[in-house]
Amino acid sequence: MNAMTSARLITVAVLTFQFAGIADDWPQWFGPNRDGIWRETGILETFPAAGPEITWRTPIGAGYSGPAVAQGKVYITDRHPDTERVLKGNKAGSNPGTDRILCLSESTGERLWEFKYPSSYGVSYPSGPRATPSVDGDSVYSIGTEGMFFCLDAHSGKLNWKVDLKARYNPKTQIWGHAASPLIDKDKVILIPGGEGTTVVALDKQNGNELWRSLSTRDPGYCHPIIIEAGGVRQLIIWHPESINALDPETGQAYWTIPWKIKAGLTIATPRQDGNHLFLSSFYNGSTMLRLGDRAPTAEIVWQSKKASERDTTELHSIISTPVFSGDHIYGVCSYGQLRCLTSRSGKRLWETFAATTSGNPVRWATAFLTPHKQRYFLFNETGDLIIAQLSPERYTEIDRVNLLKPTNDDARGRLVVWSHPAYANKHIIVRNDEEIIRVSLAK
C-alpha cells in the first residue's frame, strides 16, 4: 500500500466516523454518566412529516421504571397482578402478583429472557416496579418495589445472587415503595434500603456482602444516589426526607449534612450539579441551592424556598421530573405542570408555560421529562408526546412535536398518564407505557 492510498483510507475512515456520529448506550438511570444529558451526534433536527420510524413494539406489563440499554440489549421491569382488581391503597400484602425483569434485543425488540419473582405489594400506586435497572459489564442489577434486590447475568438472566433488603435491614416500606435505582461504583453497588443506620448501604457487587452502611432516617425517600466531584474529592450525594448528605463513597463516612425536612417524604428529583453548586427541588417544600466548597468537601445554603406549598409556588416545586441546571439558569416542571425558568443565583422566576405539559390549564402532578441535547432539549411528556424545543432565559420555543405512546396509567386522579423516563441510546428513544415498550429512531 503506497502513502497516497493509505492517506485516502484514513480520510475515508475519519469521514465515516464523523458522519456516523457518536453512539452511546444508556445503561442506568439518567444515562451513561447518570447526569441526564444526551450527548450523541447525528440526531434529527425535526421529525419527518410521517413521523419518526418506530423500529419495534413489544408488549409488556405495567410499571414506572425506565429502560436501561447496554451491549445490544434493553432491560426493563414490569408487573402482572394476580387479580383483575388492583387495590389503590397501601395495605400490606393487599396486591399479590408477579414482577419481572425482562431482557429484549435492542435491534428487534425480541424477548431474550425473563426473570420472574412473586411480589405482594402493600404500597400506594401499585402498578409496578419503579427503579430502572443498572447494567455493569456482564451483570444487571434491579430492585423491586418491596425491596427484593437481584444481580442477574446480563446475557442469560441467570441469578447470580439476591438480597431481601427488608429481611436484612428491617426497613419499613414507605408509602410508594423502593424507587431509587442502584448505583454501581467500582467494586460496589450502592442502595437506599432505609432503616436505622442503613438508609444507604454499599454491597460487594460480586456477591452482595455488605461493605458499609450509613445514615438513619424514618423514611429513605425516593431519590437516586449520585456521585459528584467537588472540593477535591468524590462525594456520594444522598438526599432523604430529613437532610441532604455527602458521603465518602469508599467508606460511607459523612463529609457534610444540610438539614431539610421534606413533607410527605417526597425526595424524588435527582440533585443537579453545575460547578460548585448543587440544586434540589421537591413538590411541597420547593427548592434549595447549595454552594459546594472549592478546596474541601463542605456545603452551605445559597437560597431556599420559604413556602411549603404545592399551589403558592414562587421558585420550583418538582415532583416526578428532574430539573435541568445549566450555569445561570434552571429549567424544570413545577407542581401543576408549569415549565419554568429560574435564575440559579436567586431562584427568581423568569417565565413559565404549560405548553409542554398540559397545553393550557394547571393540572396537579402534570409532567414532562427534560433531556438536554446539544443546544436544545427533548421533552417526553405524560401524554406520550415527544417534543423538541429550545429553552432560553427569554422563552420556551417549540420546534416540533410527535405523539409516540398513548397514556395508559390511571393513577393520576382521573386522567391517563405515562410516568416513565425514556432512554436515549444509539440514536433512538426507548420508552414504555403499561402495555408496550417501543424503540423509535431519532437518527438524522
C-alpha positions in Angstrom: 0.0 0.0 0.0 1.5 3.3 -1.0 1.4 6.5 1.1 -1.3 8.1 -1.0 -3.6 5.1 -0.8 -3.1 4.9 3.0 -3.9 8.6 3.4 -7.1 8.2 1.4 -8.2 5.2 3.5 -7.5 7.2 6.7 -9.5 10.2 5.3 -12.5 7.9 4.4 -12.4 6.3 7.9 -12.4 9.7 9.6 -15.3 11.0 7.5 -17.2 7.8 8.0 -16.8 8.2 11.8 -17.9 11.8 11.6 -21.0 11.1 9.6 -21.9 8.1 11.7 -21.6 10.3 14.8 -21.1 9.3 18.4 -23.3 6.5 19.6 -23.9 5.7 23.3 -25.7 3.2 25.4 -28.0 4.2 28.3 -27.0 1.6 30.9 -28.6 3.0 34.0 -30.9 5.7 35.4 -30.2 9.1 33.7 -27.7 7.7 31.1 -24.1 6.7 30.9 -22.9 9.5 33.2 -26.0 9.5 35.4 -26.5 13.1 34.7 -29.5 13.0 32.3 -27.6 14.6 29.3 -27.9 13.0 25.8 -24.5 13.5 24.1 -24.9 11.5 20.8 -24.4 13.2 17.5 -26.2 12.6 14.2 -29.6 13.3 15.6 -32.5 14.7 13.6 -33.4 18.4 13.8 -37.1 17.9 13.2 -39.4 14.9 12.9 -40.2 13.5 9.4 -43.6 14.5 8.0 -44.9 11.0 8.5 -43.4 10.8 12.0 -40.2 9.1 13.1 -39.7 5.4 12.3 -40.9 3.0 15.1 -38.3 0.3 14.9 -40.3 -2.1 17.1 -43.1 -2.5 19.6 -43.1 -5.2 22.3 -45.9 -6.0 24.7 -45.1 -5.7 28.4 -46.9 -5.3 31.7 -47.3 -2.3 33.9 -44.6 -0.3 35.7 -43.0 3.1 36.2 -39.4 2.0 35.6 -37.4 3.3 32.7 -35.4 1.2 30.3 -31.6 0.5 30.5 -29.7 -0.1 27.3 -26.4 -1.8 27.1 -24.4 -4.1 24.7 -27.3 -4.6 22.2 -29.9 -5.3 24.9 -32.7 -3.5 26.6 -33.6 -4.2 30.2 -37.0 -3.2 31.7 -39.2 -4.3 34.6 -42.9 -4.9 34.7 -45.7 -6.5 36.8 -48.6 -8.8 36.3 -51.1 -8.7 39.3 -52.8 -11.9 40.4 -56.2 -10.4 40.4 -58.0 -8.1 37.9 -59.0 -5.7 40.6 -55.9 -3.8 41.9 -56.4 -2.0 45.2 -55.1 1.5 45.2 -54.5 1.7 48.9 -51.3 0.7 50.8 -52.4 -2.2 53.0 -49.6 -4.6 53.4 -49.9 -7.6 51.1 -53.1 -6.3 49.5 -51.9 -6.8 45.9 -50.3 -10.1 45.1 -48.6 -10.5 41.7 -45.5 -11.4 39.7 -42.8 -8.9 39.0 -40.4 -9.4 36.0 -37.0 -8.3 34.8 -37.0 -8.5 31.0 -34.2 -8.5 28.5 -35.0 -7.6 24.9 -32.9 -7.4 21.8 -32.1 -3.7 21.1 -32.4 -4.2 17.4 -35.6 -6.2 17.2 -37.4 -6.0 20.5 -37.5 -9.8 20.7 -37.6 -11.1 24.3 -34.3 -12.8 25.1 -35.0 -13.8 28.6 -37.2 -13.0 31.6 -36.7 -13.4 35.4 -39.9 -13.7 37.4 -40.5 -13.5 41.1 -43.6 -13.2 43.3 -44.1 -9.8 45.0 -47.1 -8.9 47.2 -47.5 -5.1 47.1 -48.5 -3.0 50.1 -47.8 0.3 48.6 -49.8 3.2 47.1 -49.7 3.4 43.2 -49.2 -0.3 42.9 -49.0 -0.5 39.1 -45.5 -1.9 39.0 -41.7 -1.6 39.7 -40.3 1.9 40.0 -36.5 1.6 39.7 -34.6 1.5 36.4 -32.1 -1.5 36.2 -28.4 -0.8 36.2 -26.1 -2.7 33.8 -22.4 -3.2 34.6 -20.4 -5.5 32.4 -21.9 -8.9 32.4 -24.3 -8.2 35.3 -27.6 -6.4 35.6 -28.9 -5.1 39.0 -32.5 -4.5 39.8 -34.5 -3.6 42.9 -38.2 -4.3 43.2 -40.9 -2.1 44.8 -40.9 -4.2 48.0 -37.2 -4.3 48.4 -36.1 -7.5 46.7 -32.7 -6.9 45.1 -31.2 -9.1 42.3 -28.0 -9.4 40.5 -28.5 -11.4 37.3 -26.3 -12.5 34.4 -26.9 -9.8 31.8 -26.8 -12.3 28.9 -28.8 -15.2 30.2 -30.9 -13.9 33.1 -29.4 -16.5 35.5 -29.5 -15.4 39.1 -26.0 -14.6 40.4 -27.2 -13.5 43.9 -30.0 -11.7 45.7 -30.7 -9.8 48.9 -34.1 -9.3 50.5 -33.5 -5.8 51.9 -36.5 -6.0 54.2 -35.2 -9.2 55.8 -31.6 -8.0 56.1 -32.2 -4.4 57.3 -35.7 -4.4 58.5 -36.8 -1.1 57.0 -40.4 0.0 56.9 -41.7 0.0 53.4 -42.5 3.6 52.6 -45.8 4.5 51.1 -44.6 4.5 47.5 -42.1 1.7 47.8 -38.5 1.4 46.7 -37.7 3.7 43.7 -34.0 4.6 43.9 -32.1 2.9 41.1 -28.9 1.0 42.0 -25.6 3.0 41.7 -22.6 0.9 40.5 -19.3 2.4 41.7 -16.1 0.4 41.2 -16.4 -2.8 43.2 -19.7 -1.9 44.9 -23.4 -1.3 44.3 -25.0 1.4 46.4 -28.6 1.1 47.5 -31.1 3.0 49.6 -32.9 0.4 51.7 -33.8 2.6 54.7 -33.7 1.5 58.4 -31.7 2.6 61.4 -28.1 3.2 60.4 -28.9 1.7 56.9 -30.5 4.4 55.0 -27.7 3.8 52.5 -25.6 0.7 52.1 -22.8 -0.4 49.8 -22.7 -4.1 48.8 -20.0 -6.0 47.1 -21.3 -6.2 43.5 -19.9 -9.7 43.1 -21.7 -11.4 45.9 -23.9 -9.0 47.8 -21.8 -8.9 51.0 -22.1 -5.6 52.9 -19.1 -3.3 52.6 -20.5 -0.4 54.7 -23.7 1.2 56.0 -24.6 4.8 56.8 -27.2 7.3 57.9 -30.5 7.0 59.7 -33.9 8.4 58.8 -37.5 7.4 59.3 -38.1 7.1 55.5 -35.3 6.9 52.9 -37.3 8.8 50.3 -37.2 8.1 46.5 -34.1 9.9 45.3 -31.5 8.2 43.2 -28.0 8.3 44.7 -25.3 10.0 42.6 -21.6 10.7 42.8 -20.2 14.1 42.1 -16.8 15.7 42.3 -16.4 18.8 44.4 -13.9 20.1 46.9 -11.2 17.9 45.5 -13.0 14.6 46.3 -15.7 12.3 45.0 -18.9 12.8 47.0 -21.8 10.4 47.2 -25.0 12.6 47.4 -27.8 11.1 49.4 -31.0 13.2 49.7 -33.5 11.8 52.1 -36.6 13.5 53.7 -34.6 14.8 56.7 -31.4 16.1 55.1 -29.1 16.4 52.2 -25.9 14.5 52.7 -22.5 13.9 51.1 -20.6 10.8 52.0 -17.2 9.3 51.1 -18.3 6.6 48.6 -15.5 4.3 49.8 -16.4 4.3 53.5 -19.9 5.8 53.9 -18.5 8.4 56.3 -20.2 11.8 56.1 -18.5 14.8 54.7 -21.4 17.2 55.3 -25.1 17.3 56.1 -27.6 20.1 55.4 -30.9 19.5 57.4 -34.1 19.9 55.3 -37.4 18.4 56.4 -39.4 17.3 53.3 -43.2 17.0 53.6 -44.6 13.5 52.8 -41.1 12.2 52.2 -41.1 13.5 48.6 -37.4 13.5 47.8 -37.7 12.3 44.2 -35.9 14.5 41.7 -32.2 13.8 41.2 -29.9 16.6 42.6 -28.3 18.6 39.8 -24.7 19.9 40.0 -23.2 22.7 38.0 -19.6 23.5 39.0 -19.6 24.3 42.8 -23.4 24.5 43.1 -25.9 21.7 43.8 -29.7 22.2 43.2 -32.6 20.2 44.6 -36.4 20.5 44.3 -39.4 18.9 46.0 -43.2 19.0 45.5 -44.2 20.8 48.7 -41.0 22.3 50.0 -39.7 23.9 46.8 -36.1 24.3 46.1 -32.7 24.6 47.7 -29.4 25.8 46.1 -26.2 24.8 47.8 -22.7 26.1 47.3 -20.0 23.4 47.5 -16.6 24.1 48.9 -13.8 24.6 46.4 -10.9 23.1 48.4 -12.7 20.8 50.8 -16.0 18.8 50.9 -18.3 21.4 52.5 -21.6 22.9 51.6 -23.8 25.9 52.6 -27.2 27.2 51.6 -27.3 29.9 49.0 -31.0 30.3 48.8 -34.1 28.2 49.7 -37.8 28.3 49.2 -39.7 29.6 52.2 -43.1 28.3 51.4 -44.0 24.6 51.8 -47.0 24.7 49.4 -47.9 22.9 46.2 -50.1 25.8 44.9 -48.5 29.0 46.2 -45.2 28.4 44.5 -42.5 31.0 43.7 -39.5 29.0 42.7 -39.7 25.4 41.5 -41.6 22.5 43.2 -40.8 19.4 41.2 -42.4 16.1 41.8 -41.7 13.5 39.0 -39.4 15.3 36.6 -35.8 16.2 37.4 -35.0 19.9 36.6 -32.0 20.9 34.4 -29.4 23.2 36.0 -27.2 24.9 33.5 -25.0 27.8 34.5 -27.1 30.9 35.4 -30.4 29.2 34.8 -32.6 26.3 35.9 -35.4 24.7 33.8 -38.0 22.4 35.4 -41.6 21.4 35.7 -43.4 22.7 38.8 -46.2 21.1 40.9 -49.1 21.8 38.4 -47.3 21.3 35.1 -45.7 24.8 34.8 -42.4 24.5 32.9 -40.4 27.3 34.4 -37.1 29.1 34.0 -35.4 30.4 37.1 -32.2 32.3 37.7 -29.8 30.0 39.6 -28.4 32.8 41.7 -31.6 33.7 43.5 -34.4 31.4 42.2 -36.2 34.3 40.6 -38.8 33.1 38.0 -38.2 34.4 34.5 -41.1 32.7 32.7 -43.4 29.8 32.8 -45.6 27.9 30.3 -48.0 25.0 30.2 -47.3 24.3 26.5 -45.0 21.3 27.2 -47.3 19.5 29.7 -51.0 20.3 29.7 -51.2 22.8 26.8 -53.2 25.2 28.9 -54.6 24.7 32.4 -52.7 23.8 35.6 -53.0 20.1 36.4 -51.7 18.5 39.6 -48.5 16.4 39.0 -48.5 17.1 35.3 -45.0 16.5 34.0 -42.5 16.3 31.2 -39.1 14.7 31.3 -36.4 17.1 30.2 -33.3 15.8 28.4 -30.6 18.3 27.2 -29.2 17.6 23.8 -26.6 19.9 22.4 -28.2 23.4 22.2 -31.8 22.1 22.6 -34.0 19.8 24.6 -36.0 16.7 24.1 -39.1 16.6 26.3 -41.2 13.5 26.8 -44.5 14.4 28.5 -47.1 12.4 30.3 -49.5 12.3 27.3 -46.9 10.4 25.3 -45.7 13.4 23.2 -42.0 13.8 22.3 -41.2 17.5 21.9 -38.0 19.1 20.5 -37.6 22.6 22.0 -35.2 25.4 22.8 -35.2 26.7 26.3 -33.6 30.1 26.9 -33.8 32.7 29.6 -36.2 34.5 27.4 -38.7 31.9 26.4 -39.8 28.3 25.6 -39.6 27.8 21.8 -41.2 24.6 20.5 -39.5 23.2 17.3 -41.5 20.1 16.7 -43.7 17.5 18.4 -45.0 14.0 17.8 -47.1 11.5 19.8 -45.3 8.2 20.4 -47.4 6.4 23.0 -50.9 6.5 24.4 -51.1 7.2 28.1 -52.4 4.1 30.0 -51.7 4.6 33.7 -54.8 5.6 35.7 -53.1 6.6 39.0 -53.2 10.3 38.3 -56.6 11.2 39.7 -58.9 10.7 36.7 -56.5 11.2 33.8 -54.4 8.6 32.0 -50.6 9.3 32.0 -47.2 8.0 31.0 -44.9 8.4 34.0 -41.8 6.6 32.9 -38.5 8.3 32.0 -37.2 7.4 28.5 -33.8 6.1 27.5 -31.9 7.8 24.6 -29.5 5.3 23.1 -27.8 4.7 19.8 -29.8 7.4 18.0 -33.1 6.1 19.3 -35.6 6.8 22.1 -36.9 3.8 24.0 -39.9 4.4 26.2 -42.8 2.4 27.7 -46.3 2.7 29.0 -48.3 -0.1 30.9 -48.9 -2.1 27.7 -45.8 -1.9 25.5 -42.3 -0.7 25.1 -41.2 0.9 21.8 -38.0 1.9 20.1 -38.1 5.0 17.8 -35.4 6.2 15.5 -34.2 9.8 16.0 -31.3 9.5 13.6 -30.6 12.3 11.2 
